[in-house]
Amino acid sequence: MALLQISEPGQSPDPHQRRIAVGIDLGTTHSLVASVRNGIAECLPDEHDRVILPSVVRYTGEGSGRQIGFEALAGQATDAANTIVSVKRLMGRVRADVHDVDNLPYAVLDTPGMASVETRVGPKTPVEISAEILATLRFRAEDSFDDDLFGAVITVPAYFDDAQRQATKDAAQLAGINVLRLINEPTAAAIAYGLDQASEGLYAVFDLGGGTFDISILRLTEGVFEVLATGGDSALGGDDYDRALAHFALQQGLGDHAPAPETLSNADKANLYAAARKCKEALSADGVTEATLSCPLDSGDVHVTIGRDAFAQATEALTQRTLQAVRRALRDAELDKSAIDGVVMVGGSTRMPVIRDAVAALFGQPPLTNLNPDEVVALGAAIQANQLAGNHTGDALLLLDVIPLSLGIETMGGLVERIVPRNSTIPTARAQDFTTFKDGQTALALHVVQGERDLVADCRSLARFELRGIPPMAAGVARIRVSFTVDADGMLQVDAVETLSGVQAHIDVKPSYGLSDDQIADMLRDSYATAEADIKARAVVEARVDAERMILATQSALNADGDLLNPAERAVIDEHIAAVVALKSSDDAAQIEAVTKALAAATEPFAAARMNRGITQALAGKNLNAV
């Protein structure tokens, strides 16, 4: 008898040829992981069927030492100083770069290169904290497929500079994830939206998340997603709306006695911002025109009823900042707003009516809101990951992304000579010739910078290196060609060659934000040190899930065919069920697995009897030869 090899639609007939690749939306307030299954991109849920993972890590100092996601969020009110939220805002940043840093409910340290967070277990870098979140999503994906992860496409805000992108890649490395590519969040949304809706034309992607705002202008045609311009604000998001509403409520509720927001205790800040977020979300619901913000504080209870108009007034400056960025992006793309065929809304904060109304007024058309704004970025990343892993069998996607900020080098007088202008399509390579300043000059110092300002002091320093061995020549005779190569992730390589002599120098630009390769190695060693505790904790959770599944399956079978058992047989199975129920909350994975296996063994005769009944029912009234 010949056997048929069956595969799911869109999958390889040989499951071992399919590589498990995912898209990860590493967000400021929450994160998601998605993958293409059966030809369709979908977000992967946790054991409680929740696809969203709050981007929150709490350091407890007990047991495994940390909590991640919903568990960590639950402890924020009582332990705000050790519950790290919105860490994405700190990625690749020094303390002075962080907007409104004093209003964060935890202490941000001004450590060399990149800011870090003070916790009860010592300082933690944003890279380490983000790695905890990424590792949790990696485990979720591997549990979903019962296989190792081949790689991931991770999304970043379009306005993330080189340091922030490198920090994201370092966090992924620390979490044990192979980064297939970094792509901009609005671009990922366009991939999902374009494929799902078969849209073509000029579109604006308005992406307002918890901590960042991006605007991208894209041209969508069949299989091609071309980014024409990007813009935004890496320090503007739903968190800022929460804070603005909280400060407004503080003034309204306590009047002249209202304390300055920065003087509140960490616990009061956390409680007030949580209450403001709850009020904001209530005001965003259909048909709701006012909501109450209520919060007990050390300086007095705040209890204020806020209408939509008051909310719009309190956050007007923030909304205008988003619209200004939109206008700049349109200018960069050399387009009038009337040329835009549609505006795609991305990010949970775009659910706010004040945002949707402002966007509709600017473009003269209602925005497109028919995709889940929380999930669309992860779904687009998953589609790209599936293709990069070699699983995609249909027409290939051509993704033409752009670099968000200009790249150049310092010239005499501290000026910036731009070599790769912002909004250049990547990957790209550009070159420019320079010469020596002094007679007999045998070396040239090169300072690579990123930014739109004309002075080096106003731009971000990325790297410094030297070209040595230039033959002594008169000033202006040497011809030094400096080449910039930007890969698909937006990462930069710089080469310098003196064309007459052939001497050359090269550097892979890895921003100096305080994490050297040795420090990353130290973090990896630390992660290995806690690996045993992590494995044990994960084994317990898996054992509990298996036990719960076994109980539910057995109960369902008993409800359907319990009459096949005599009282003694039923009593034995009930005994085993009770044993699993009694131990399923235990912290001993081996014990849980043992009682679960015992229940499975005890139900084997029952399962055989059910199968015999099913066969008998299927054959009843049929001729054997016909069968």
N, C-alpha and C positions, 0 to 999 in steps of 0.2 A: 504494500500500500504506500502510495506516495504521500508525503507530508507537505502541507502548504506552510510557507513562512509568512506570518501575518505581522504587519507593522501598522502603527497609527498613521493617519493621514499627515503628510508633511514631514514624516520622520524617515530616517534611513531604515531599509529592511534589516540591516544589522545594527542592533542597538549599541553595540560596542564601537561602531564608527561614529556615533553621535557624541559630540563634545558638549558637556554641560557648561553653558555660558549664560551669564545673567547681566541685566542692567541694574545699576544701583543709583538711586537718587539719594545722595547724602545731603540731607536738608538741614536747615538751621533749627527748625522746631520738630520736624519728624523726618524719618527716612523710610525708604521702601526698596524692595528687591523684586525684580520681575524677570520672567523668562518666557521664551516661546515654547509652548507645549501644544502638540497636535496642530501645529501651524498657526496658532493664535497666541499673541502676547498677553500675558496675564500676570498680575501681582501675586506673589507667593505669600500665603497666610502663615501665622504662627500656630501653635497648638490650640489656641483659642479662636482660630479663624479670623484674626485681626491682621490686616495687611500693613497697617501703619505701625512703625516703631518710633516712639518719642525719642528724639535725639538728646537723651538725658543720661548722664552717668553719675551715680552717687557712690562716694567712697565711704564705706562703713567702718573699715578697720577691723571687721570681724569676719570669720569664716573665709570666704573667697575674697573678701575685702572690697567688693563693689556690687552694685546693682545697676541694671541697664534697662532702659525703656519704661514701661508702665510702672514697674516695681520701684524704679528710682524716682519717678515723678510723684508717686504717692508719698515719698518722704520729704518732698521739697518744703512743705509748710513747717515742718519741725526741724529740718536740718539743711536750711538754705545754703549755708556757707560751704557745705561739702557736696551739694547737689549741683552739678555743672550743666547748665542749659545754654543754648545758643553759642556753643563753642566754635562753630563755623566762622563766627565773626573774628575770632582770634587767629585763625589759620594764617601762618606766614606773616604775622603782624607784630610789631613792637607795641608796647603799651600806649605810646603817644598816638599811634595810628587808629586806636579803637575809639569810636564815637560813643560818648556818654558812658565811659568806662566806670565812673564812680557810682552810677546807678545800678550796676550789676549786683545781684545779691550774694556774690562771692568775691574774694580778694584776687585781683589780677596783679601779678608781680612783674616788675620791669627788669626781666632777666635779659642777658646779652643776646642780641639777634632776634629772638622771638619771645613774646610775652608768655608767661606760664601762669598757672592757677594754683593758689595755695589750698591744700587739703589736709585733712588730719593724718594722711599717710605721706605727706611731703608734697613738694611742688610737682605738678603734672603739666606737660606741654599739651597744646591743642592736638598735636599729632598723636600722642598717646591716647588721649580721650577719644578722638575720632576713630582710632584703631579699634577701641572697644566696641563702638557702634558697628563698624564695618565687619568685625569678626562675628558679631551676633547675626548679622544678615547673611554672612557666609555660611554659618552653621545652619540657618534656616533653609537656605538653598540646598545644601548637601543633604539635610534631612528629608527635604521634599522629593529629591531624586534618588536618595540612597546611593549617592555616588560622589566622588570628589569633584570639586569645581575646577574646570579648565581655565576660566578667566572671566573677567568682568569689564564692561564698559561703565565708567563712573562719570556722572555728570557734575559739572562745575558751573557757577554763574559765568555768563559771558564776559563780565567785567573783572573776573579773577586775573591777577597779573601772574608773572612767572613764579614768584615766590609762593603764592597761594596754590598754584597748580602743583608745584613740586611738593609742597607740604601734603597735599591730598594724595599724591603718589606714594610718599613716604608712609603715610598712615595705612594705605592699602598694603604696602610691603610688610609693615608691622603686623597686619591682620592675616598675613599669609595668602593674599590675593594677587593673582597675576593680572595686571592691568593691561587689557587689550588696547584700550584707548580712553583718553579723556575727551568728552564732547561737551559743548555748551548746552546748558539746560534748555534755552529756547529752541536750539536746533533739534534736540531730542524730542521736544514737544511737536515740532514741525514734522518730524519723521512719523510719529504716531498719528498725528492729525491728517497728514497728507495721505498716508496709506489707508487709514480707516475711512476717510471721507472722500477719497479720490479728488481732492481739491487741486486746482491749478490757478496760477495768477500771483499777484503780489499780496503778501500777508504780513501783518504786524503781529509779533508774538509778545504779549504783555505779561510778564512773569513777575508776580509779586508774592514772594514767599514769606517765611517768618522773619528772615533777617537780611535778605538781599532783594534788590529789584533789578530786573534786566528787561531791556526792550531790544528786539531784533526785527529787522526788516528783511524778509526773505522772498525769493522768487521760487515758486513751486511749479514744477512741470513733471511729467511722467518720469519717475525714477531719479529725478535730479532735485536736490534741495540746496539752493545757492543762497548763502547769507550775503546780503548787500551791505548791511551796516549793523553795528551793535552799539549799545550804550547802556546806561543804567547807573546804579548807585549800590556799591557793596556794603553800605551801612544804612540801608533803608528797607524796612519790611514790616510785617505784622506786629513784631515785638515793639516797634516804635509807636504804632497806633495804640497798643496796649498802654505804653508808658504815658503817651499824651493824654489818653482818656483818664488814666489813674491820677495824673497831676491835676487835670481839670476837676475831677470828682473831689480831690483833696481840698481844693480851693472852695468849691461849692459847698462841701459838707462841713468844713471846719472854719471857713472864712478867714478872718484876721488871725486866728489861732493856728492856722495850718502850718505845719513845719515844712521846711525846705525838703524836697524829695531826697536829696543826697544825705540828709541827716537822719533818715529813718534807719532803724536796725535792719539787718539782713533778712530777718524773719518777717518784719513788717513789709519790706519791699516785696518779698516773694508773695505774701498773702494779698497785698494790694494789687500787684500785677496780675495774679491769678484771677482775682475778682473782676478786674477790668477786662481780661480776656473773655471771661464768662459772659459779661455784659455785652461786649462787642459781638460775640457769636450769637447771642439772643437777638440783638438788633439786626443781624444779617439774615434771620429766618424770614420766610415769606409771611407777609401780613402783620409783622410785628413793628410797631411804630415807636414804642418806648420800652425801656427795661430798667431794672433797679440794680445799682451797684452797692453792695453791702459788704463791709469789711471791718472787723474789730482791729484797732491799732492801740499801741501803748499811749499815744497822745490823744486818743478819743476815737469813738466809733464813727465810721463814714457810712452814711446811708443816703443815697441820692438817686432820684429817678431821672433818667437821661433819655431824651427823645432823639430821633434820627437827625433832626436839624442841629441839635446841640452837639451831637457826635461829629457831624460834618464840620461844624465851626471849630471844635477843639482840635481837629486833625487837618484843617485846611492847608496849612503850610506843608505838611507831608504829601498831601495829594498833589499840590502844585509842583513839588519836586519831581514826582513821577511824570507829570505832563511836560515839564521842561526837558527831561531826558528824552521823551518821545519826539519832541520837536527837533532836538539836536540830531537824533538818529535819522529823521526824515531829511534833514539838510545834508547829512553825510551821504545818504543814498541818492541825493539830488531828486527827490520826489516830493510832490504835493500830497497832502493828506487825502485828497480826492482820488488819487491813483490807487489807494489801498482797497483791495477787494474784500477784505475781512480782517477782523481783529480777534486773534485767538487768546483766550484768557487761561493763564496757567498759574498754579499756586493757590493754596487755600485762602490766602488773603484777598483774592479777587472775588470771593463770595460777598464781600462787603458792598452793599448797594451804593455807597458813596463813590467807590471806585468804578463800578459799572456805569453809573450815571455820568461821571466825569469823562470816561473813555467814549461813551456814546455821544456826549456833547462835542468832544474834540473832533471825532471822525465823522459825525453826522450819520451814524448808523449804529444799531445795537451790536454789542460784541457777541462773538460766538461762544456759547457756554454749554454746548451739548456733550462735551467730554468731561469726565471727572477731573477737576483741576489738580487734585492731590496726586493722581496716579499717572497722568499723561506723560510726565517726564521719564519716569521709570519704564513705562511701556515702550517709549521711543528708544531708550537706551538698550532695552532687551532686544528689539528688532535689529539694531546695529550690532550688538554682541553676537547674535545668532549668525549674522552674515560673516563677521570677522572670524568666528570659530569654524567656518566652512560648512555650516549646517544648512545654509539658505540655498534652496534649489530653484527659486524663481529668478526673475530679473534682478540684476544687481542694483543696489542703491549707489548713487554717486553723491557723496556728501562733500559739499564745498563750504567749509567753515572759514572764519576770518580771525585774524589776530586782533585783540581788543585795544591794545595800546602800542604806539610806535616804539621801534627799537633803533638804537643808534649808538654812537660813541662820542666821547668827550673830545673836543678840539681845543685849540689854544684859547685862553681866556675863559675857560669854564663853560663853553658853549656846547650845545648838542647838535651833532650832524645826524639827522635821521636817515637810516638806511632802509628799514622796512617800515613804511607808513602804516598807521592803524587802518583796520578794515581791509588789509591785504588778504587775499584768499590763501589759505594754507592747505597742504604744505607748500612752502615757497623757498626760493633762494634768491638773494640779492647781493650785489657787490658794488664797491665804490673804491676809487683810487685816492690815495693820500701820499704825502711826501714829507721829507724831513724838514725841520725848522732851523737847525744849526749846521754849519760846516763840520764835516768829520763825524757826524752823529752815527753811532754804531748800534743804537738800541732805540726802541720805541715802546713807550708804555701805552697800553690800550685799556680804556675804561668803558665798559659796556653799560648802557643805561636804558631805562624804559620810562616812557611818559610823553606828555604832549607839550611840556614847557620848553622854553628855549635855553634856560640855564640848568646846568647839571645839578645845582643845589636844589632845584625844584622837582627833579625827577628821582626815580628810584634806582639806586645802584644795584646792578646784577652781578658783575664780575670784573676783575682786573687781571691782566696778564701782560707779558712782555714779549716783544719780537727782538731777539738778540742776534748778533753776527752780521749785521748790515755792513757791507764794505764802506770804508770812509769815503764820502763824496761831498761835493759842494751842496749846500742847502738847496733843496728843490729839485735835485737831480734824481734821487731815489724814487722809485715808483712802488708804492706799497698798496697792494690790493687787499681790502678787507671784505670778506664774504660772510654773510649771515644766512644760515639755513634753519628754517623753522619747520619742525615735523608736524604730523597730524595732531599731536597732543598739544601743540603750541609751545613745545620745548625748543630751546635754541642751542645751536652750535656756531662758533665763530672761528674763522680761519684768517690768518694774515700771512701774506707772502710778499717778499721783495722780488719783483719780477725780473730784475737784471741779474741778481746773484742766485735766486732760487731759495734763499733761506726762508723758513716758514715756522709758524707757531699755530697751535690749535687749542681750543678750550671748549669743553661741554659745559654750558652755563648752568650750574646748580646754585641757586641763590643762597647766599650766606645769611640765613636767618637764625643761626644758633644751633643747627643740627649738622654735625659732621658725620661722615660715614662711621667713625668710631662710636659716636653717640647713638646712632641708629642701631649699630651692632649691640651696644649695651642694652638698649631697649628690647631688642630681640632676645638677648640672654635673660632679661627679666621676665619676658613672656614665657620663655621655656621653663623658668623656675616655677611659675605658677601653673604650668600646663597640666601637672598631675591633678591639682585641685580642680581645674577647669574640666578635665576629662571625667572626674568623679561626679561633679555636679551635673554634667550633661548626661551621664549614664543614669542617674537617678530620675531625671526628667523623662528620658526616653522610656525607662522601665515603668514609670507611672502612666504614661500615655498608652503603652501597650496593655497594661493591666486594665485601664478604663475601657479600651476597645474590646478586650476579651470579655469583660463583664457585660457590656452592651450587646455584643454579638450572641452570647449565651442566653441572656434574658430574652432577646428577640426570638431565638430558636425555640425556647421553652414556651413562649406565648403562642407560637405557630403550631408546634407539634409535640407539646408536652404530654399528650395522651399516649405517646409511644412508650413512655416510661412507667414502670410500676412504682409504687410508693418508695420502695427501698432504693431503687436507682435514682429517683428524683431527690431523695434525701441526701445521697452521696454528692450529687452535683450542687445542691444548695449549700452543703457544708463547705465545698471548695470555693463557691462564690463568696461565702461569708469570710473565708480566710483571706481571699484577695482583697475584699473591701476593707478588712481590718488592717491590712499591711500596705495598701496602695499609697498611703500618705507617709510611709516610712522614709528615712534618709538612707536606707541600706538597699542599694540597687540589686544586689545578689538575692536578698530575701524576697523582694518583689518579683524578680524574675522566676524564682523557684516556685512560688505559689501560683504564678500565672501559668507556668509550664505544667504544674500539677492539675490545674483546672482544664487545660487543653487536653491532657492525657485522659482525664476522667470523662470528658465529653466525646471521645473518639467513637465508642460504641453507639452513642446517641446520634452522632453525625452519620455513621454508616446506616443506621435505621432510617434516618430522614432521606438519605440518598435512595435507598431501596423503595421507599414509599413514592418518591418522585418518579422513579423509573416505572414503577407499577402503574401509576396514574397516567403517565405518558403513553404506555402501551395498551391501556385498557380499551377493549373494543376494536383493536386493529389486528389484521391478519399478519402473521409472522413473516410470510413471504413478501408482503407489501413493505414491511419495515426494512 
